[in-house]
């Protein structure tokens, strides 16, 4: 039965809205970082998540419908959310802390040069955990994108905000592509029994 | 070509309500979730609203699914759930089909 359940579960997350908003959140954190308003970063999810809920309700649910998963799956989803939240918080505070403390104090030159990559690399770690927690391989792709973006800013000696912004834009664009495909593939359906 | 030695009794005992592709796909979908709404079942089975309605009605008459109609933010919403009887019938159907397929495969391997 797990194969059929996996298929139904994955169908529920193929609309791209999660990717779009995750990208927007990462991008907003990046912009806040670039503007030296790092404290604004953690507020971004609080501001954007209600719009995600609204978009799902207005665009996704009339096409895909709504489903409650069985208790085992619900427990797995809850564990995934908690793991993601924990990794997200650790990544954000570790990224910020490491960046602020190590940018001028790294003992060896090459480690100092890698410091700007940390925030994006830690966000990539969050994506990798989410990929495992939710069983969605494309999130692993985003992990690679954030890691590469981090290495790019480290190599070019740029502000870490650029990596978050770049990775965020790439993730959001992937979400827009998925959403466009979803809207084309799924028409609005009748909500009630005839 | 030799006829396969299928158990005629087993074939005859297949649940006629479930042994229909459209209804089987509805029940298979409901079997892996707790509850799904009418839109979700249409999107997953590819059936039209009218077609799905007639099959759901048949499943409801057989006592395999329960249908709950409600309004949410003044919009109609119909949600469906597999009953215990429906789940048990589906599991019996799967076991019978597995047995029949095993018998066919066993015969064709000889």
HADDOCK unambig.tbl for C-alpha pairs under 7 A between the chains (distance, minus, plus):
assign (segid A and resid 1 and name CA) (segid B and resid 32 and name CA) 6.93 0.50 0.50
assign (segid A and resid 4 and name CA) (segid B and resid 32 and name CA) 6.91 0.50 0.50
assign (segid A and resid 5 and name CA) (segid B and resid 32 and name CA) 5.21 0.50 0.50
assign (segid A and resid 62 and name CA) (segid B and resid 39 and name CA) 6.91 0.50 0.50
assign (segid A and resid 63 and name CA) (segid B and resid 39 and name CA) 6.83 0.50 0.50
assign (segid A and resid 64 and name CA) (segid B and resid 39 and name CA) 6.18 0.50 0.50
assign (segid A and resid 64 and name CA) (segid B and resid 40 and name CA) 5.15 0.50 0.50
assign (segid A and resid 64 and name CA) (segid B and resid 43 and name CA) 5.60 0.50 0.50
assign (segid A and resid 65 and name CA) (segid B and resid 37 and name CA) 6.04 0.50 0.50
assign (segid A and resid 65 and name CA) (segid B and resid 39 and name CA) 4.44 0.50 0.50
assign (segid A and resid 65 and name CA) (segid B and resid 40 and name CA) 3.93 0.50 0.50
assign (segid A and resid 66 and name CA) (segid B and resid 36 and name CA) 5.99 0.50 0.50
assign (segid A and resid 66 and name CA) (segid B and resid 37 and name CA) 5.60 0.50 0.50
assign (segid A and resid 66 and name CA) (segid B and resid 40 and name CA) 5.76 0.50 0.50
assign (segid A and resid 67 and name CA) (segid B and resid 35 and name CA) 5.75 0.50 0.50
assign (segid A and resid 67 and name CA) (segid B and resid 36 and name CA) 4.21 0.50 0.50
assign (segid A and resid 67 and name CA) (segid B and resid 37 and name CA) 6.29 0.50 0.50
assign (segid A and resid 67 and name CA) (segid B and resid 40 and name CA) 6.86 0.50 0.50
assign (segid A and resid 68 and name CA) (segid B and resid 33 and name CA) 6.24 0.50 0.50
assign (segid A and resid 68 and name CA) (segid B and resid 34 and name CA) 5.39 0.50 0.50
assign (segid A and resid 68 and name CA) (segid B and resid 35 and name CA) 5.11 0.50 0.50
assign (segid A and resid 68 and name CA) (segid B and resid 36 and name CA) 6.23 0.50 0.50
assign (segid A and resid 69 and name CA) (segid B and resid 33 and name CA) 4.58 0.50 0.50
assign (segid A and resid 69 and name CA) (segid B and resid 34 and name CA) 5.10 0.50 0.50
assign (segid A and resid 69 and name CA) (segid B and resid 35 and name CA) 6.96 0.50 0.50
assign (segid A and resid 70 and name CA) (segid B and resid 33 and name CA) 5.04 0.50 0.50
assign (segid A and resid 70 and name CA) (segid B and resid 34 and name CA) 4.62 0.50 0.50
assign (segid A and resid 189 and name CA) (segid B and resid 39 and name CA) 5.86 0.50 0.50
assign (segid A and resid 190 and name CA) (segid B and resid 39 and name CA) 6.44 0.50 0.50
assign (segid A and resid 190 and name CA) (segid B and resid 49 and name CA) 6.06 0.50 0.50
assign (segid A and resid 191 and name CA) (segid B and resid 38 and name CA) 5.98 0.50 0.50
assign (segid A and resid 191 and name CA) (segid B and resid 39 and name CA) 5.47 0.50 0.50
assign (segid A and resid 191 and name CA) (segid B and resid 76 and name CA) 6.46 0.50 0.50
assign (segid A and resid 191 and name CA) (segid B and resid 77 and name CA) 5.71 0.50 0.50
assign (segid A and resid 191 and name CA) (segid B and resid 78 and name CA) 6.63 0.50 0.50
assign (segid A and resid 192 and name CA) (segid B and resid 38 and name CA) 6.29 0.50 0.50
assign (segid A and resid 192 and name CA) (segid B and resid 76 and name CA) 6.37 0.50 0.50
assign (segid A and resid 192 and name CA) (segid B and resid 77 and name CA) 5.89 0.50 0.50
assign (segid A and resid 192 and name CA) (segid B and resid 78 and name CA) 5.30 0.50 0.50
assign (segid A and resid 193 and name CA) (segid B and resid 49 and name CA) 6.97 0.50 0.50
assign (segid A and resid 193 and name CA) (segid B and resid 53 and name CA) 5.37 0.50 0.50
assign (segid A and resid 193 and name CA) (segid B and resid 78 and name CA) 6.74 0.50 0.50
assign (segid A and resid 194 and name CA) (segid B and resid 50 and name CA) 6.09 0.50 0.50
assign (segid A and resid 194 and name CA) (segid B and resid 53 and name CA) 5.90 0.50 0.50
